[in-house]
Amino acid sequence: MRRKRKLSVTIDEETSIAIDRASKTYHVPKSQLAREAFRMWLKKQTQELMAKGYEEMAKEDKEYVDLYFDAQREILP
């Protein structure tokens, strides 16, 4: 079974009220809302990092292909 730890966060009153309403409306504990929000944020950050990495790899791949074709043009008539 997973161990749980308490976490204390400070948020503005407007956000606190919105969380209270959501918790009551959807019958979901505030701690569950917080867990899901943190997980979504972490997933989004991971996806953004991966996308950036893929973009950088694509640039490197294009440079390699350009170099390869330049070399091929020099060799083949």
N, C-alpha and C positions, 0 to 999 in steps of 0.2 A: 504494500500500500504506500502511496506517495505521502511524504511528510509535507505538512503545510507550515508556512511561516506567516506571521503577522507583518503587515506593512502599513506604515503611516504616510499618508499623502496630504498635501495642502492644496486645496482648489478654491476657486472663487465661488462666491455665493450663488451666482447664476447657474454655474455648472452643477453645484450641489443640489439645487432645486430640481434641475432637469434630471439628474440621476435618481433623486427620490421619486419623481413622477414616473420615470421609466420603470423603476423597481416595482412600484405599486401597480402600474398599468399592466405590465407583463408578468407579474407575480414571480419575479426573479430577484434573488438576494443581491444587494449592492456589491458584495464581494465577487459574485459570479460575473456581474457586469464589468467590474474592474479587470478580472482575469481575462475575459474575452477581449476587452479593449487593448490590454497589454499584448496579448497574443496576436491580434490583428496588426498592431503597430510593428511588432517585431517581424512578422511575416512580410509586411510592406517594405520595411527597411532591407530585409534580405533580398526581396525581389528587385528592388532598386539597385542594390549593389551588384547583383547578378547581371542585370540589364546593362549596367555601366561596363562590367567586365566583358560582356559579349560584344558591346560596341567597340571597345578597345581592341579586342581580338580581331574583329572584322577589319578595322583599320590596318592592323599588322598583316592580316592575310592579304588585303588588297595591295599593300606595298610589296609583299613577297611575290604576288602574282605579276604585278607590273614589272618587277625586276626580272622575273623569270622570262616573261614575254620579250622584254628588251634584249636579254641575252640570246634568246632563241632567234630573234630577228637578225642579230649579228652573225649567227652561225649559219642559218638557212637563207638561201638566196630568195 
